[in-house]
Amino acid sequence: MTLLSRRRTLQLTALAAPFAWTGQRAFGAEQITIADVGGAPGEAIRKAFYDPFEQATGIKVVGVVHESDPTVQFKLLVDARTFIWDGCMVTPTHVLNLSRPKDYLEPLNIPAAAGANLVPGMLTRNWLGFSVFSTTMAYRTDKYGANGPQSWADYWDVAKFPGRRAMYRAANGPLEAALMADGVAPKDLYPLDVNRAFRKLDQIKPHINVWWTSGAQNTQLLQSGEVDMSDTWGARAYAAISSGAPVKIVWNQGVYSTDGWSIPKGTPRADLARKFIEFCIKPEQQAIYCGMVANGPSNTRTFDHLSAERAALLPTSATNIRGLVAVDNDWWGANRNRVVERFQDWLIG
């Protein structure tokens, strides 16, 4: 073998070597990495979407857990072109932050016809929503029986509904609740009248016994009976109910937002990620997910695959969604910093 031929052989061997140890299928193109929230939702995502997608297509999905706000991680991997993710679970607020002033997102190229049965707003150019979560109210039926509070005005009415109250220690949610308690119709919430909301919050502040900060804490408060009513995330109230606690969810005057999928701009596996995301529209797959996690599906046909008992616990069922309004993420994106700062000052004031 000539020296030139030997060098060429060594070069080809070196180029091929990385693929010999990855454990990926041929050509290294049949595997994608998707970042999700982990925990119980992550396990449900695996069973509803990752594993069935691999079985249907041969494309392996590796699931990894991202931080609670993945925006910084997302930007870094695009700017550095490291592409350790090919897709990521994000909210509409994250999408806004990843779209301006620089666009960090690949287009999904999902035809509108594929989203014909989706709840409005669940499919955009660069995002597909699949997991709808709600902020509602819940109360203990052992305290109030069948005649518990049915609106935020009732929550504020400490004379008619005496009892221990909890509220989320954050601006988003309590401000909307305060305005509806003050008579603002859900359809007229946005843009939020911040001054009016804080005036109404002043009225209830002395009657808040616990300011909760996490979903697990909220479930525990309702489950243990430490509080008699609270604002809550629907899935967290359901966790208390499923443990046997006498808790009822009030869907009237709730708000909802959605977790969904986006693709980092520039990933060489974007087409594979697009196939995965379009697969997540399938109602039978969303039914598996919503059968494990008490978040609502984005595809309305999913309810054809769920029992009436399960549907009654999900925010996007035909009955429940009538009482809910979508969070205006554009408004929060433009106003979050100043409103959060004011809320923190108000809490300690």
Buried (B, 14 or more C-beta within 10 A) or exposed (E): EEEEEEEEEEEEEEEEEEEEEEEEEEEEEBBBBBBBBBEEBBBBBBBBBBBBBBEEBEBBBEBEEBEEEBBEBBBEBBEEEEBEBBBBBBBBBBBBBBBEEEEBBBEBEBEEEBBEBBBEEBBBEBBBBBBBBBBBBBBBBEBBEEEBBBBBBBBBBEEEBEBBBBBBBBBBBBBBBBBBBBEBEBEEBBEBBBEBBBEBBEEBBEBBBBBBEEBEBBBBBBBEBBBBBBBBBBBBBBBBBEEEBBBBBBBBBBBBBBBBBBBBBEBEBBBBBBBBBBBBBBBEBBBBBBBBBBBBBBBBBBBEBBEEEBBEBBBBBEEBBEBBBBBBBEBBBEBBEEBBEBBEEEBEE
